[in-house]
Every structure is written in C-alpha cells, then in structure tokens.
Amino acid sequence: MQNGRDDIERFIEDHERETDIPNSLNYEKMIRLLTIAGLLLCFQAWCQHADTLTLDSCRSSAAEHYPLTKQRGLIDASLDLRQKNLNATYYPQLILNGQATYQSAVTTVEINIPDNPYFSGENIAPKPISKDQYKLTLDINQVIYDGGNIPRQKDLERMNHDVDRQNVEVDIYKLKQRVDDIFFNIVFLQENRKIVLSSREELEAKLGQVESAVRNGVMLSSEADVLHAEMIRLDQQLIDIGSNIEVGLNILSQLTGLPVTGATGLILPEVSLDPAVYVDERPEYILLGLQQERVEATRNLLPVKIRPRLNGFGQAGYGRPGLNMLSNKFDPFYIVGARLSWNIWDWNQTSNSKQLLGIQHDIINTQKEAFEQNLSVQLEAYRSDIMKYEQMIKQDNDIIQLRGKIMKSAGSQLDNGVITAADYIGYLHDETRSRIDRELHRISLVKAKVNYLTAQGKF
C-alpha cells in the first residue's frame, strides 16, 4: 500500500513541475490529479484485497465451481417438465387411426322367398359386402374423474425434486469439508515456513559469529560445520514445506476455480460459538426428513389406485363399411359415450404396499436416530478439542517464553565455548518446535470451532 502512495506522490510532483499555469487553472488541474490519485488508491486496495482469501470465500467459490452444482437447475427444469406432463393428463387425448383390411369372408344375408311372378328374391336381399374394408377415425378421450390421482402424483414429484436437490446439498457439504482441510493445512504450512525461516535467520547470524571466532582461532572449524549443516537441513525443510504448500494451493485453485498462487494470503476466520447451543441443520439430517415425507406422499397415492375412474370418449370416422355393417358404401360416422372403471379388489396389494412403506418410514427413523447419536458424539469430541487447544495455547506461551530465555543463554554459552554447536542446535530445535506447536494449536483451535459449527450445519 505504501508503494501505491509513493507512486501517486511522484505522479503529482511530476505534473506540478511540468505545468506553469494561472491559479484558476491550477485548481481544476488539482481536482483532476486528486481524482486520478483516488482511482489509483482504489486500484491498489483492490489488488491488495484480491491477494487474500477467506475460508468463506473459498467455500462459496468451490460450491459455485463444483460441477454437481449445475444439477440444481437441471433438477428444477425436470420438475417443471414432469408437472407439465401431469397437467396434460387433464387435456383431451386425440388419437388418429387408419386401417385397411382384406378379409376372407364377410357377413351375408340369405332370404328364402317362394316363387312369385311379380318380384324375385334377389331384389330384396342386400348386396354382398366388399371383402376389402377401410376405416379412418379420430378418437377422443377425456378424463372426467381420476380419483385424485394427478394432485397426489404432483405432490410425489415435488418430494422427489426436493430429495434430489438435497442430495446435491449433501455433496456440496462434503466438498466444503474437503476445502476446510486443505485451507487449514495450507495455513499451517505457511506459518510453519515463517517459523523455520526465522530459525534459519537466527542460525545464520550465529554462524557468522562462529565463523569469525574460527578465523580468530577461538573455536574449532567443526563448530561452524555443524551450524552450516543445520542450515542446509533447514533449507531442505523449507523446500519440502514449499512443495507441500504449492500442491495445496493448486488443489485449492482447482476446487474453487480461483487463481490461487503462492502470493495469495489465506485469512483464518474469526469464529465465535456457544458450545451449549445445539441446533441441527445438517444437510444429511434434512435429507432423511425429506425422504420420510416422500414415503408419506407415496402412501397418500395408494388409495387413489382403488378409486373409480370416469372417462368420456368419442370417435369420429369415415370408412367402408360405416356403422351400418350391411352398407357397402363409404360413410361418415361418430360415437360418443362415457366409461367407468373401478378396481374393486386388488388382492391386498394396497394393504401390503402400505405396510411396506411403513417399514421404510421406520428404517429412516432408525437412520435419523443413528445420525443424531453419531453427531452428538462428534460434537462432544469437537467441544473437547476446543477446550484442549485453549489450554494448550496458554501453556505454549509459557513454554516459548522459557525457550526464548534458554536460547539467549545458549547463544552466550556458545560464544564463550561453554557448549558446542550441536548443543546450541538442540536448544534451537526445542524453541522452533515450541513455536510450531503453538501455531499448530492455534490453527487447530480455529479448525475445531469451524468443525463444530459445520457439524451442526451452521457454518
């Protein structure tokens, strides 16, 4: 941020030297320069903000970038189409049929009339029907009463939709847990690297003093070699930490779709909670509840299957023969009517299906009970971790303070030849380990709080 201000000051000074104009114009020039300066400051602040990421922003970006998130829109679209199909059941169904046949025999009428001089029997009997017959019909079927089937089907489709949507939320919840693990691991590695770098700088300064003492003949060269070897080991440790950080950042970038680099700072969340409050909002628990509601929607659909159904129908056609089977001409015809159907006995299929759905409901109840029990145990473990890390951090501060005193004394003792370089490195290891432990406990405390809220579905 300071670099941004320096650039702005140089920009204004350069323009002041280059311009020599009346005072009335200087005022306008100053307004323009201040506007440019403000824009530069905003840009500088934006750049600085863009180089930091919070856990919440990583979670949100990962959820938006997750391919399964697209299923939300697809599931909504499928529900809309299924509802339209169910609504179409109320519309008249039109079916166009055509038929051409040739049959080996047709209906004939034989009339035996005694001989009569005035007319013959052939004039009374109808002409034979053609063996080739043709028919073109338009059939219409209209639902009048379906026993309440369509509304119940709609309820069931909505429940299927809610269950499918909640399955996506469960997958996203698991994704957020994965993002949490990677995020906190990167933060710990970054803090670990800072501590190791600090130890290396301290060791490098001490190596300079020992090398000076070696040149003056006060110390053996082996003491400097021990410190130099330790510096190489710390360099290896930094390489390993840097490699792990890079891998973690790459994974985080792939999950979130954000351009995460080594220069990106990860900010730990500030978490406040009341461990005594218990409100279960886990997506898995919500899913189990929706599954039970779907079972109830299916149960409500069963009585509909044994209710009477009434349909209206009609048929308009043209063919040979028409409705007059004795006519050998092409004639138009139509039929209208109503049809009643009622399955009065289904051999206890409905009763058995109700019992089966009751069993499924009880199974989901046992799953909810098991989930609540496991969640209660998990929350208790997280509460224990929170209290544990709070106590350990207090002790870490005391340990670091004592280690600092020991290191100061060890540095003086090494300078005076009281202890060896190996002894000094041992003390340095202890101090470095104590600082790393404090950072581990500090980050673990935040993660335990996040885990507690996440387990309840509140974060």
PEJOKA-V920678 format. One record per backbone hydrogen bond with DSSP energy under -0.5 kcal/mol. CO is the residue of the C=O (numbers start at 0). NH is the residue of the N-H. Records with the same first field share a line. If there is no record, write none. Layout:
CO=NH + NH
This chain:
0=4
1=5
2=6
3=7
4=8
5=9
6=10
7=11
8=12
9=13
10=14
11=15
12=16
13=17
14=18
21=24 + 25
22=26
23=27
24=28
25=29
26=30
27=31
28=32
29=33
30=34
31=35
32=36
33=37
34=38
35=39
36=40
37=41
38=42
39=43
40=44
41=45
42=46
43=47
44=48
45=49
46=50
47=50
48=51
50=264
52=266
53=57
54=58
55=59
56=60
57=61
58=62
59=63
60=64
61=65
65=68
66=69
67=70
68=71
69=73
70=74
71=75
72=76
73=77
74=78
75=79
76=80
77=81
78=82
79=83
80=84
81=85
82=86
83=87
85=88
86=89
87=90
91=93
92=140
94=96 + 138
96=136
98=134
100=132
106=128
108=110
110=112
119=122
120=123 + 124
130=102 + 132
132=100
133=319
134=98
135=317
136=96 + 138
137=315
138=94
139=313
140=92
141=311
144=309
145=148
147=151
148=152
149=153
150=154
151=155
152=156
153=157
154=158
155=159
156=160
157=161
158=162
159=163
160=164
161=165
162=166
163=167
164=168
165=169
166=170
167=171
168=172
169=173
170=174
171=175
172=176
173=177
174=178
175=179
176=180
177=181
178=182
179=183
180=184
181=185
182=186
183=187
184=188
185=189
186=190
187=191
188=192
189=193
190=194
191=195
192=196
193=197
194=198
195=199
196=200
197=201
198=202
199=203
200=204
201=205
202=206
203=207
204=208
205=209
206=210
207=211
208=212
209=213
210=214
211=215
212=217 + 218
213=216
219=222 + 223
220=224
221=225
222=226
223=227
224=228
225=229
226=230
227=231
228=232
229=233
230=234
231=235
232=236
233=237
234=238
235=239
236=240
237=241
238=242
239=243
240=244
241=245
242=246
243=247
244=248
245=249
246=250
247=251
248=252
249=253
250=254
251=255
252=256
257=259
260=263
264=52 + 266
265=267
266=54
268=270
269=271
272=274
273=276
278=280
281=285
282=286
283=287
284=288
285=289
286=290
287=291
288=292
289=293
290=294
291=295
292=296
293=297
294=298
295=299
296=300
297=300 + 301
298=301 + 302
300=304
301=304
302=305
303=306
308=340
309=143 + 144
310=338
311=141
312=336
313=139
314=334
315=137
316=332
317=135
318=330
319=133
322=324
323=326
328=330
330=318
332=316
334=314
336=312
338=310
340=308
341=343
345=348
347=351
348=352
349=353
350=354
351=355
352=356
353=357
354=358
355=359
356=360
357=361
358=362
359=363
360=364
361=365
362=366
363=367
364=368
365=369
366=370
367=371
368=372
369=373
370=374
371=375
372=376
373=377
374=378
375=379
376=380
377=381
378=382
379=383
380=384
381=385
382=386
383=387
384=388
385=389
386=390
387=391
388=392
389=393
390=394
391=395
392=396
393=397
394=398
395=399
396=400
397=401
398=402
399=403
400=404
401=405
402=406
403=407
404=408
405=409
406=410
407=411
408=412
409=413
410=414
411=415
412=417 + 418
413=416
419=423
420=424
421=425
422=426
423=427
424=428
425=429
426=430
427=431
428=432
429=433
430=434
431=435
432=436
433=437
434=438
435=439
436=440
437=441
438=442
439=443
440=444
441=445
442=446
443=447
444=448
445=449
446=450
447=451
448=452
449=453
450=454
451=455
452=456 + 457 + 458
453=456
455=280
